[in-house]
Amino acid sequence: MKVGMMRKSGSWQSVWDDRILEYLREKGPAGATTMKKSDYFDISRGQISDRLGKLRDHHLVQEIENGVYRITDRGEAYLDEEYDAASGAYIAESSENSDVRASEKDSI
C-alpha cells in the first residue's frame, strides 16, 4: 500500500466490499456460502451474495462458475490504490490524462 494514499471507493460500495475483495485475493475463488462459513464476515450469506453481485456489476470480481467469484485485475488495482471505483478509471490513467490536459493548456 502506498503511503498517504487511500482506496477510492464508489458511493455504491459498502464497508464489506473491501473485505470481500481482500478475502478473494488472499484465499482465491469462492462463493458466498464458503465466505460466510469462514467466520471472516459478520453479515449473512445473502448479504455477501448481494455484494458480490454489485462488485461484479462494477467489474471488480468475475463470476467464474455458478456462484463462485474471483477477483479481477480491476479489483486487485482497487485494493492496491491504483483504481478509482467512484469514477471507474485507473488512477494512473486519470493522472496521466490530467497531465496531458494541463500540458495542452500550457501550449495554448
C-alpha positions as CSV (number, residue, x, y, z in Angstrom):
1,M,0.0,0.0,0.0
2,K,1.3,3.4,-0.9
3,V,2.0,5.8,2.0
4,G,-0.5,8.7,2.1
5,M,-2.9,7.1,-0.4
6,M,-6.4,5.8,0.2
7,R,-8.6,3.5,-1.7
8,K,-11.1,5.4,-3.8
9,S,-14.4,3.8,-3.2
10,G,-17.6,4.5,-5.0
11,S,-20.8,5.7,-3.5
12,W,-22.3,2.3,-4.4
13,Q,-19.9,0.4,-2.2
14,S,-20.5,-0.9,1.3
15,V,-18.0,-1.3,4.1
16,W,-17.9,-5.1,3.4
17,D,-16.8,-4.8,-0.2
18,D,-13.1,-4.2,0.6
19,R,-13.2,-7.2,2.9
20,I,-14.8,-9.4,0.2
21,L,-12.1,-8.3,-2.3
22,E,-9.3,-8.9,0.3
23,Y,-10.7,-12.4,1.0
24,L,-10.8,-13.3,-2.7
25,R,-7.2,-12.0,-3.2
26,E,-6.0,-14.0,-0.2
27,K,-8.0,-17.2,-0.4
28,G,-8.8,-17.5,-4.1
29,P,-12.1,-18.0,-5.9
30,A,-15.1,-18.6,-3.6
31,G,-18.8,-18.2,-3.3
32,A,-21.0,-16.5,-0.6
33,T,-21.5,-19.8,1.3
34,T,-17.8,-20.5,1.6
35,M,-17.1,-16.9,2.6
36,K,-19.8,-17.0,5.3
37,K,-18.5,-20.3,6.7
38,S,-15.0,-18.8,7.0
39,D,-16.0,-16.5,10.0
40,Y,-14.3,-13.7,8.1
41,F,-17.7,-11.9,7.8
42,D,-20.3,-10.7,10.3
43,I,-23.1,-10.5,7.7
44,S,-25.4,-13.0,6.2
45,R,-24.7,-15.2,3.2
46,G,-27.4,-13.3,1.3
47,Q,-25.7,-10.0,2.0
48,I,-22.4,-11.4,0.8
49,S,-24.1,-12.7,-2.3
50,D,-25.7,-9.2,-2.9
51,R,-22.3,-7.5,-2.5
52,L,-20.6,-10.0,-4.9
53,G,-23.3,-9.1,-7.5
54,K,-22.6,-5.4,-7.0
55,L,-18.9,-5.9,-7.3
56,R,-19.5,-8.0,-10.4
57,D,-21.6,-5.2,-11.9
58,H,-18.6,-2.9,-11.4
59,H,-16.1,-5.4,-12.8
60,L,-14.1,-5.8,-9.5
61,V,-15.0,-9.5,-9.4
62,Q,-15.9,-12.1,-12.1
63,E,-18.3,-15.0,-11.7
64,I,-16.3,-18.0,-13.0
65,E,-19.0,-20.6,-12.3
66,N,-22.4,-20.8,-10.7
67,G,-22.0,-18.5,-7.6
68,V,-18.2,-18.7,-7.5
69,Y,-16.3,-15.5,-7.9
70,R,-12.7,-14.4,-8.4
71,I,-11.1,-11.0,-8.1
72,T,-10.4,-9.2,-11.4
73,D,-7.4,-7.1,-12.3
74,R,-9.5,-4.0,-11.6
75,G,-10.3,-5.5,-8.1
76,E,-6.6,-6.0,-7.5
77,A,-5.8,-2.5,-8.7
78,Y,-8.5,-1.1,-6.4
79,L,-7.0,-2.9,-3.4
80,D,-3.6,-1.5,-4.4
81,E,-5.0,2.0,-4.6
82,E,-4.5,2.1,-8.4
83,Y,-8.2,2.1,-9.4
84,D,-10.8,4.6,-8.6
85,A,-14.1,2.8,-8.1
86,A,-16.0,6.0,-8.0
87,S,-15.1,7.1,-11.5
88,G,-14.4,3.6,-12.9
89,A,-10.9,4.6,-14.0
90,Y,-7.4,3.6,-13.2
91,I,-5.7,6.2,-11.2
92,A,-2.5,6.3,-13.3
93,E,-4.7,6.9,-16.4
94,S,-6.5,9.7,-14.6
95,S,-3.4,11.5,-13.6
96,E,-1.7,10.9,-17.0
97,N,-4.8,12.4,-18.7
98,S,-4.8,15.3,-16.3
99,D,-1.1,15.9,-17.1
100,V,-1.9,15.8,-20.9
101,R,-4.8,18.3,-20.5
102,A,-2.6,20.6,-18.4
103,S,0.2,20.5,-20.9
104,E,-2.3,21.2,-23.7
105,K,-3.5,24.2,-21.8
106,D,0.1,25.4,-21.3
107,S,0.8,25.2,-25.0
108,I,-2.2,27.4,-25.9
